[in-house]
Amino acid sequence: MQYDFLKHFPRRMKSVGLYAVLLQNSIQKTTWKQYGFLKSDEQINMIFAVLLYIMEQSLREEHCTMDDIGAYIDTVNMQHFQKQISYEECKELGDFIVNTILSNEGKVMYFDGFDFEANDYQNMHISYVANRIIYVDQELRRTSYYLTDDGYNLLLSTLEIENNMKLTVHEMIFQMHLEKQSYDKAVDEIKNVFNLLRVQLQKIQEAMGKIRRNALNYSVRDYETILLENLDTIQDTKQKFQNYREMVKSRAKELEEKNINVQQLLAREEEKLSHLREIESYLDRTIDEHQKILGSHFDLKALYTKELEQLSQMSMIQRFSLRTELYDKILKCPEALTRLDHFLRPLLTQEPEKIYNLSKAFQLQRPLRRRAETDSQEELDFDEEKWQAEKELRRKEKLRIYEGSLSCLLSRVSQKGAVSLKELSAELSEEERRELIPNVEVFKEIMVELIRNREIDLEALKKEQSQYLQDEPEEFQINEMLLKLTDNEKNTLKKLRIERLGDREPVVFAGIPDGKGRIKSIRCSNVRIQAVRGD
């Protein structure tokens, strides 16, 4: 499926449908006007007030007859809504809410949610309340109402978790799914965590915007609330998510090791690996978002303090009238024009004149000398340019090794059209094998990248490269290097297809050095690389 986030779309639509069907049943009815509920806001408030009463009676395992509902509506109306309706009309209103709106006059209610996996609409049944027959005093037969699962889900979704608990709850659920290796569900939860951090960062930015416009319009209560939310967010969260990232990386590495070894990954394990990579990506973004919140938290405190200090200083500014304090006095005494700079200097915010400090003049002045300590000190000479040049030389040498290995592999593929690792192990000379496999790490990383991509479209990569300006990569990137090696007019290679063959016998390359100078043997699955040309 191209868009994995649409997998559980019908389940989301079921939650939406609970509200949509209820509002549809209510808005179309004109009976509300008979009881004085003219606005849709009042009608919805009354519906949910009745639903909450039914839920409370259901939780207490007590009867909830129409008489009970009518008495409840009568009490709530007298204390709060204050509509001019009698007790009997309250019972009629309760019957209208329960049997007409919530039960749809006995007709079955459905909501269609689109299933993107099946490419069709899924019919979802919706029911808010159910009833059963009871006997009061063992004689009177009555109907008692109670909530269904849909009714409970509807009401429980209306009561939000407090803001300072949302992040903790989603983090606990994410950790639980991670421990159970339910990676598809863990992806949804880490997305929720990231969204909560993004919302918190937006709150801080909006608060800073309000403070810059007018600090007096931003109350101390709001400032305290957002500070406490920030502290709850940044409290030891970064370390937790770093630990989660290390755990996800290790599990993804185990699956990748299994992918290049003899054993083949099942479709389920490949899906797990895909989910692990997505989780790792969101964990990286989550840690970055956490760092932004930490920085913005201190910026908010500094900005609010600065704005309040400026507002307090405004009250200390002395104001005067130019007419009475300047013009009239100059007209009386024109000689004051020679001293006008004393009046204008504060307005031009010049630096004050330096004065001679007598208290410093009579203090004992000690000379500042550096003691020569040539015997005990070691003179260090650090040439940053030379260090950077050496670093760049090591980087280019490392990329040259990758380029040589990939170039050897591409030349074989170009010559034969398709080649497998088993054929290479049998045909290559000792010198060619050293070029193809300079060490274990280089060969392993190249094969892992090829197997992961499965099909590399060089035409699409060239088009993308022509449209965007990119810096030269500091580390090995398979796409960039393939474009570099195939960037000539004679090259007709358009695509590379990589597939793992189902051979039982592994391919063995013996006597291969690793990065620490040890000699090892590589045992891997047989992989076939095929060239697709444009001609």
C-alpha positions as CSV (number, residue, x, y, z in Angstrom):
1,M,0.0,0.0,0.0
2,Q,1.4,3.4,-1.0
3,Y,0.1,5.4,2.0
4,D,0.5,3.3,5.1
5,F,-1.2,5.9,7.3
6,L,-4.6,4.9,5.6
7,K,-4.4,1.3,6.8
8,H,-6.8,1.8,9.8
9,F,-9.0,4.4,8.2
10,P,-12.3,2.5,8.9
11,R,-11.6,2.4,12.6
12,R,-11.1,6.1,12.6
13,M,-14.2,6.7,10.7
14,K,-16.2,4.6,13.2
15,S,-15.3,7.2,15.9
16,V,-16.2,10.0,13.5
17,G,-19.5,8.2,12.6
18,L,-20.6,8.1,16.2
19,Y,-20.8,11.9,16.2
20,A,-22.0,12.3,12.6
21,V,-25.0,10.0,12.9
22,L,-26.0,11.5,16.2
23,L,-25.9,15.1,14.9
24,Q,-27.7,14.1,11.7
25,N,-30.5,12.5,13.7
26,S,-30.9,15.6,15.9
27,I,-30.5,18.5,13.4
28,Q,-33.3,17.2,11.1
29,K,-35.9,17.2,13.9
30,T,-38.2,20.2,14.5
31,T,-39.6,18.7,17.8
32,W,-37.0,20.5,19.8
33,K,-38.8,23.8,19.2
34,Q,-41.8,22.6,21.1
35,Y,-39.7,22.4,24.3
36,G,-37.9,25.7,23.8
37,F,-34.6,24.3,22.5
38,L,-34.1,26.5,19.5
39,K,-30.3,26.5,19.0
40,S,-28.4,23.4,18.0
41,D,-25.9,24.1,20.8
42,E,-28.7,23.7,23.4
43,Q,-30.0,20.5,21.7
44,I,-26.5,18.8,21.7
45,N,-25.9,19.8,25.3
46,M,-29.2,18.2,26.4
47,I,-28.5,15.0,24.4
48,F,-25.1,14.5,26.0
49,A,-26.5,15.3,29.5
50,V,-29.0,12.5,29.0
51,L,-26.3,10.1,27.7
52,L,-24.2,10.8,30.8
53,Y,-27.1,10.1,33.1
54,I,-27.8,6.8,31.3
55,M,-24.1,5.9,31.6
56,E,-24.0,6.8,35.3
57,Q,-27.0,4.5,36.0
58,S,-25.5,1.8,33.9
59,L,-22.2,1.9,35.8
60,R,-24.1,1.7,39.1
61,E,-26.1,-1.2,37.7
62,E,-29.3,0.7,38.6
63,H,-32.5,0.9,36.6
64,C,-32.9,3.7,34.1
65,T,-36.6,3.9,33.1
66,M,-38.3,6.7,31.2
67,D,-39.7,8.0,34.6
68,D,-36.1,8.3,35.9
69,I,-35.0,10.1,32.8
70,G,-37.9,12.5,32.9
71,A,-37.3,13.3,36.5
72,Y,-33.6,13.9,35.8
73,I,-34.4,16.2,32.8
74,D,-36.9,18.1,35.0
75,T,-34.3,18.7,37.7
76,V,-31.6,19.8,35.3
77,N,-34.0,22.1,33.4
78,M,-35.1,23.9,36.6
79,Q,-31.5,24.3,37.9
80,H,-29.7,25.2,34.7
81,F,-31.6,25.3,31.3
82,Q,-34.7,27.0,32.8
83,K,-37.1,26.2,29.9
84,Q,-40.8,26.7,30.4
85,I,-41.8,23.1,30.3
86,S,-43.7,20.9,32.8
87,Y,-42.7,17.5,34.3
88,E,-44.8,15.7,31.7
89,E,-43.2,17.6,28.9
90,C,-39.8,16.6,30.4
91,K,-40.8,13.0,30.1
92,E,-41.9,13.5,26.5
93,L,-38.6,15.2,25.8
94,G,-36.7,12.2,27.3
95,D,-38.7,9.8,25.2
96,F,-37.9,11.9,22.1
97,I,-34.2,12.0,22.9
98,V,-33.8,8.3,23.7
99,N,-36.2,6.6,21.2
100,T,-36.1,9.1,18.3
101,I,-32.6,10.5,18.3
102,L,-30.5,7.9,20.0
103,S,-32.4,4.8,18.8
104,N,-33.5,6.3,15.4
105,E,-37.1,5.2,16.0
106,G,-36.0,1.6,16.1
107,K,-34.3,1.6,12.7
108,V,-30.8,0.3,12.3
109,M,-28.1,3.0,11.9
110,Y,-25.0,2.6,9.7
111,F,-22.1,4.7,8.7
112,D,-19.9,4.0,5.7
113,G,-16.2,4.2,6.2
114,F,-13.9,3.8,3.2
115,D,-11.5,0.9,3.4
116,F,-8.4,1.8,1.3
117,E,-7.0,-1.7,1.5
118,A,-10.2,-3.2,0.1
119,N,-10.8,-0.2,-2.1
120,D,-14.5,-0.1,-1.0
121,Y,-16.8,1.3,1.6
122,Q,-17.2,-0.7,4.8
123,N,-20.7,-0.7,6.4
124,M,-20.3,0.0,10.2
125,H,-23.2,-0.5,12.6
126,I,-23.8,2.2,15.2
127,S,-25.9,1.8,18.3
128,Y,-25.9,4.2,21.3
129,V,-28.4,2.7,23.8
130,A,-30.2,-0.6,24.3
131,N,-33.0,-1.6,26.6
132,R,-34.3,-4.5,28.6
133,I,-37.5,-5.4,30.4
134,I,-37.5,-5.1,34.2
135,Y,-40.2,-5.5,36.8
136,V,-40.7,-2.9,39.5
137,D,-42.0,-4.3,42.8
138,Q,-42.4,-7.6,41.0
139,E,-45.5,-6.4,39.3
140,L,-45.0,-3.3,37.2
141,R,-43.3,-4.0,33.9
142,R,-41.0,-1.2,32.7
143,T,-38.3,-0.7,30.1
144,S,-34.8,0.2,31.4
145,Y,-32.2,1.7,29.2
146,Y,-28.4,1.2,29.2
147,L,-25.4,2.2,27.1
148,T,-23.9,0.0,24.4
149,D,-20.2,-0.2,23.6
150,D,-20.6,2.5,21.0
151,G,-22.3,4.7,23.6
152,Y,-19.4,4.2,26.1
153,N,-16.8,4.9,23.4
154,L,-18.6,8.1,22.4
155,L,-18.8,9.5,25.9
156,L,-15.3,8.4,26.9
157,S,-13.8,10.1,23.9
158,T,-15.4,13.5,24.9
159,L,-13.5,13.6,28.2
160,E,-10.0,14.7,27.2
161,I,-6.9,13.6,29.2
162,E,-5.3,16.6,30.9
163,N,-2.5,18.2,28.9
164,N,0.2,17.3,31.4
165,M,-0.8,13.6,31.1
166,K,-1.2,13.2,27.4
167,L,2.5,12.9,26.6
168,T,3.0,10.4,29.5
169,V,0.1,8.2,28.5
170,H,1.1,8.0,24.8
171,E,4.7,7.4,25.8
172,M,3.6,4.5,28.0
173,I,1.5,3.0,25.2
174,F,4.4,3.4,22.8
175,Q,6.8,1.6,25.2
176,M,4.3,-1.2,25.7
177,H,3.9,-1.8,21.9
178,L,7.6,-1.6,21.5
179,E,8.2,-4.3,24.2
180,K,5.5,-6.5,22.6
181,Q,7.1,-5.9,19.2
182,S,3.8,-4.6,17.8
183,Y,5.7,-2.2,15.6
184,D,2.7,-1.1,13.5
185,K,0.9,0.2,16.6
186,A,4.1,1.7,17.9
187,V,4.3,3.8,14.7
188,D,0.9,5.3,15.4
189,E,1.8,6.1,19.0
190,I,5.2,7.7,18.2
191,K,3.4,9.9,15.7
192,N,1.0,11.0,18.5
193,V,3.9,11.8,20.7
194,F,5.6,13.8,17.9
195,N,2.3,15.7,17.3
196,L,2.0,16.6,21.0
197,L,5.5,18.0,21.0
198,R,4.8,19.9,17.8
199,V,1.6,21.4,19.4
200,Q,3.5,22.4,22.5
201,L,6.2,24.2,20.4
202,Q,3.5,26.0,18.5
203,K,1.9,27.1,21.8
204,I,5.2,28.6,22.9
205,Q,5.7,30.4,19.6
206,E,2.1,31.8,19.8
207,A,2.7,32.9,23.4
208,M,5.9,34.7,22.3
209,G,4.0,36.5,19.5
210,K,1.3,37.7,22.0
211,I,4.0,38.9,24.4
212,R,5.8,40.8,21.7
213,R,2.6,42.5,20.6
214,N,1.5,43.5,24.1
215,A,2.8,41.8,27.3
216,L,-0.2,43.2,29.3
217,N,-2.6,41.1,27.2
218,Y,-0.8,38.0,28.3
219,S,-1.8,37.1,31.8
220,V,0.5,35.6,34.5
221,R,-1.9,32.6,34.8
222,D,-1.3,31.8,31.1
223,Y,2.4,32.2,31.5
224,E,2.4,29.9,34.5
225,T,0.4,27.3,32.7
226,I,2.6,27.1,29.6
227,L,5.8,27.1,31.8
228,L,4.4,24.1,33.8
229,E,3.5,22.3,30.5
230,N,7.0,22.9,29.2
231,L,8.6,21.5,32.4
232,D,6.4,18.4,32.2
233,T,7.4,18.0,28.5
234,I,11.1,18.4,28.9
235,Q,11.5,16.5,32.1
236,D,13.8,13.5,31.3
237,T,11.9,12.9,28.1
238,K,15.0,13.4,25.8
239,Q,16.9,10.6,27.6
240,K,14.0,8.2,27.3
241,F,13.6,8.7,23.6
242,Q,17.3,8.3,23.1
243,N,17.1,5.0,24.8
244,Y,14.1,4.0,22.6
245,R,16.1,5.0,19.5
246,E,19.1,2.8,20.5
247,M,16.7,-0.1,21.1
248,V,15.0,0.4,17.7
249,K,18.4,0.7,16.0
250,S,19.6,-2.5,17.5
251,R,16.5,-4.4,16.5
252,A,16.6,-3.0,13.0
253,K,20.3,-4.0,12.8
254,E,19.5,-7.6,13.8
255,L,16.9,-7.9,11.0
256,E,19.3,-6.3,8.5
257,E,22.0,-8.8,9.5
258,K,19.5,-11.6,9.0
259,N,18.7,-10.1,5.6
260,I,22.2,-10.4,4.3
261,N,22.9,-13.8,5.8
262,V,21.8,-17.1,4.5
263,Q,18.3,-16.9,6.0
264,Q,15.7,-15.0,4.1
265,L,13.4,-12.5,5.7
266,L,9.7,-13.4,5.6
267,A,7.2,-10.8,4.5
268,R,6.2,-10.3,8.1
269,E,9.8,-9.6,9.1
270,E,10.3,-7.2,6.2
271,E,7.2,-5.3,7.4
272,K,8.7,-5.1,10.9
273,L,11.9,-3.8,9.5
274,S,10.0,-1.1,7.6
275,H,8.1,-0.1,10.7
276,L,11.3,0.0,12.8
277,R,12.9,2.4,10.3
278,E,9.8,4.6,10.4
279,I,9.9,4.6,14.2
280,E,13.6,5.5,14.2
281,S,12.8,8.4,11.8
282,Y,10.1,9.8,14.1
283,L,12.3,9.3,17.2
284,D,14.9,11.5,15.6
285,R,12.4,14.1,14.8
286,T,10.9,13.9,18.3
287,I,14.3,14.4,19.9
288,D,14.9,17.5,17.6
289,E,11.4,18.8,18.6
290,H,12.2,18.3,22.2
291,Q,15.4,20.3,21.8
292,K,13.5,23.1,20.1
293,I,11.0,23.2,23.0
294,L,13.9,23.4,25.5
295,G,15.4,26.3,23.7
296,S,12.1,28.1,23.2
297,H,11.2,27.6,26.9
298,F,14.2,29.8,28.0
299,D,13.6,32.2,25.2
300,L,10.0,32.6,26.4
301,K,11.2,33.3,30.0
302,A,13.8,35.9,28.8
303,L,11.3,37.6,26.5
304,Y,8.5,37.9,29.1
305,T,11.0,39.2,31.7
306,K,12.4,41.8,29.2
307,E,8.9,43.0,28.1
308,L,7.7,43.4,31.7
309,E,10.9,45.3,32.6
310,Q,10.4,47.7,29.7
311,L,6.8,48.3,30.7
312,S,7.8,49.1,34.3
313,Q,10.5,51.5,33.0
314,M,7.9,53.4,31.0
315,S,6.1,54.4,34.2
316,M,9.4,56.0,35.4
317,I,9.8,58.2,32.3
318,Q,9.4,61.9,33.0
319,R,7.2,63.7,30.4
320,F,7.2,67.4,29.8
321,S,5.8,70.0,27.4
322,L,8.1,71.4,24.8
323,R,6.1,74.6,24.7
324,T,6.4,75.5,28.4
325,E,9.7,73.8,29.3
326,L,11.7,74.7,26.2
327,Y,10.3,77.3,23.8
328,D,9.0,79.8,26.5
329,K,12.2,79.6,28.5
330,I,14.4,80.2,25.4
331,L,12.2,83.2,24.5
332,K,12.8,84.6,28.0
333,C,16.5,83.9,27.9
334,P,18.0,83.5,24.4
335,E,21.5,82.9,25.9
336,A,20.3,79.4,26.9
337,L,20.7,78.4,23.2
338,T,24.4,78.0,23.9
339,R,23.6,75.3,26.4
340,L,20.9,73.5,24.3
341,D,23.1,70.4,24.1
342,H,22.5,69.7,27.8
343,F,18.8,69.3,26.9
344,L,19.1,67.4,23.6
345,R,21.8,65.0,24.6
346,P,19.5,62.6,26.6
347,L,17.1,62.6,23.7
348,L,19.9,61.4,21.3
349,T,20.9,58.6,23.7
350,Q,24.6,59.4,23.6
351,E,27.0,57.7,25.9
352,P,27.7,59.7,29.1
353,E,31.0,61.5,29.4
354,K,33.7,59.7,31.3
355,I,34.8,61.1,34.6
356,Y,37.9,60.6,36.7
357,N,37.2,58.1,39.5
358,L,39.0,59.3,42.6
359,S,38.4,56.2,44.6
360,K,40.3,54.1,42.0
361,A,43.1,56.7,41.8
362,F,44.2,56.2,45.4
363,Q,44.0,52.3,45.3
364,L,47.2,50.3,45.1
365,Q,47.7,49.3,41.5
366,R,49.5,45.9,41.1
367,P,51.3,45.3,37.8
368,L,50.0,42.4,35.7
369,R,52.9,40.1,34.6
370,R,53.0,36.7,33.1
371,R,55.3,34.4,34.8
372,A,57.6,32.5,32.6
373,E,57.0,28.8,33.1
374,T,58.8,27.3,30.1
375,D,60.0,24.3,32.1
376,S,56.5,23.2,33.3
377,Q,54.5,24.1,30.3
378,E,54.3,22.3,27.0
379,E,53.8,24.4,23.9
380,L,51.0,23.1,21.7
381,D,50.8,24.1,18.1
382,F,47.4,23.3,16.5
383,D,47.0,24.0,12.9
384,E,43.3,23.9,12.2
385,E,43.7,24.2,8.4
386,K,46.1,21.3,8.3
387,W,43.7,19.2,10.5
388,Q,40.8,20.0,8.2
389,A,42.9,19.1,5.1
390,E,43.8,15.8,6.7
391,K,40.2,15.1,7.6
392,E,39.1,15.9,4.0
393,L,41.8,13.6,2.7
394,R,40.7,10.7,4.8
395,R,37.1,11.2,3.7
396,K,38.0,11.2,0.0
397,E,40.1,8.1,0.5
398,K,37.2,6.3,2.2
399,L,34.8,7.3,-0.6
400,R,37.4,6.2,-3.2
401,I,37.4,2.7,-1.7
402,Y,33.6,2.5,-1.9
403,E,33.7,3.9,-5.5
404,G,36.3,1.2,-6.6
405,S,34.2,-1.6,-5.2
406,L,31.0,-0.4,-6.8
407,S,32.7,0.4,-10.1
408,C,34.0,-3.2,-10.2
409,L,30.6,-4.6,-9.6
410,L,29.0,-2.2,-12.2
411,S,31.5,-3.2,-14.9
412,R,30.7,-6.9,-14.5
413,V,27.0,-6.1,-14.6
414,S,27.4,-4.0,-17.7
415,Q,29.4,-6.7,-19.5
416,K,27.1,-9.6,-18.8
417,G,23.7,-7.9,-18.3
418,A,23.2,-9.8,-15.1
419,V,25.5,-11.3,-12.6
420,S,25.2,-13.1,-9.2
421,L,27.5,-13.2,-6.2
422,K,28.1,-17.0,-6.8
423,E,29.3,-16.2,-10.3
424,L,31.5,-13.5,-9.1
425,S,33.1,-15.7,-6.5
426,A,34.0,-18.3,-9.2
427,E,35.1,-15.9,-12.0
428,L,37.0,-13.1,-10.3
429,S,40.8,-13.1,-10.1
430,E,42.5,-12.4,-6.8
431,E,43.2,-8.8,-7.8
432,E,39.6,-8.2,-9.0
433,R,38.3,-9.7,-5.8
434,R,40.4,-7.4,-3.7
435,E,39.0,-4.4,-5.6
436,L,35.4,-5.7,-5.3
437,I,35.8,-6.6,-1.6
438,P,38.4,-4.2,-0.1
439,N,37.2,-5.1,3.4
440,V,34.2,-6.7,5.1
441,E,32.5,-3.4,6.2
442,V,32.6,-1.8,2.7
443,F,31.2,-4.9,0.9
444,K,28.5,-5.4,3.6
445,E,27.3,-1.8,3.4
446,I,27.1,-1.8,-0.4
447,M,25.2,-5.1,-0.5
448,V,22.8,-4.0,2.2
449,E,22.0,-0.7,0.4
450,L,21.4,-2.6,-2.9
451,I,19.1,-5.2,-1.3
452,R,17.2,-2.5,0.5
453,N,16.5,-0.5,-2.6
454,R,15.7,-3.6,-4.8
455,E,15.3,-1.4,-7.9
456,I,17.3,1.7,-8.5
457,D,15.9,4.0,-11.3
458,L,18.9,6.0,-12.5
459,E,16.8,8.1,-14.9
460,A,14.6,9.3,-12.0
461,L,17.7,10.0,-9.9
462,K,19.3,12.1,-12.6
463,K,16.1,14.1,-13.0
464,E,15.8,14.7,-9.3
465,Q,19.5,15.7,-9.2
466,S,19.0,18.2,-12.0
467,Q,16.1,19.9,-10.2
468,Y,17.7,20.3,-6.8
469,L,21.0,21.7,-5.6
470,Q,22.7,19.4,-3.2
471,D,25.9,19.5,-1.2
472,E,28.5,16.8,-1.8
473,P,27.7,14.0,0.6
474,E,30.3,13.4,3.4
475,E,29.4,9.7,3.8
476,F,28.8,6.9,1.4
477,Q,25.4,7.2,-0.4
478,I,24.6,4.5,-3.0
479,N,22.4,6.8,-5.2
480,E,25.0,9.6,-5.5
481,M,27.8,7.2,-6.3
482,L,25.8,5.3,-8.9
483,L,25.0,8.6,-10.7
484,K,28.7,9.6,-10.5
485,L,29.8,6.2,-12.0
486,T,27.2,6.2,-14.8
487,D,27.5,9.9,-15.8
488,N,28.8,9.6,-19.3
489,E,27.3,9.7,-22.8
490,K,28.1,6.1,-23.8
491,N,26.3,4.8,-20.8
492,T,22.9,3.3,-21.6
493,L,22.1,1.9,-18.2
494,K,18.7,3.0,-17.0
495,K,17.9,0.8,-14.0
496,L,19.4,-1.8,-11.6
497,R,17.3,-4.6,-10.3
498,I,18.5,-6.6,-7.3
499,E,16.9,-9.8,-6.1
500,R,18.0,-12.4,-3.5
501,L,18.0,-15.9,-5.0
502,G,16.7,-18.9,-3.1
503,D,19.9,-21.0,-3.1
504,R,20.4,-23.2,-0.1
505,E,24.2,-23.1,-0.3
506,P,25.6,-19.8,0.8
507,V,28.2,-17.8,-1.2
508,V,31.6,-17.8,0.6
509,F,34.3,-15.2,0.2
510,A,37.4,-16.3,2.2
511,G,40.4,-14.3,3.4
512,I,38.7,-10.9,3.6
513,P,40.2,-8.2,5.9
514,D,38.0,-6.3,8.3
515,G,38.5,-2.7,9.6
516,K,40.7,-3.9,12.5
517,G,43.2,-5.9,10.4
518,R,41.7,-9.3,11.1
519,I,41.0,-11.9,8.3
520,K,37.5,-13.2,8.1
521,S,35.2,-15.1,5.7
522,I,32.0,-13.7,4.4
523,R,29.0,-16.1,4.1
524,C,26.0,-14.4,2.5
525,S,22.9,-15.2,0.4
526,N,23.2,-15.4,-3.4
527,V,22.2,-12.0,-4.8
528,R,21.5,-11.3,-8.5
529,I,22.1,-7.8,-10.0
530,Q,20.5,-7.2,-13.4
531,A,21.1,-4.2,-15.7
532,V,18.1,-2.6,-17.6
533,R,19.2,-0.6,-20.6
534,G,17.5,2.1,-22.6
535,D,18.3,0.6,-26.0
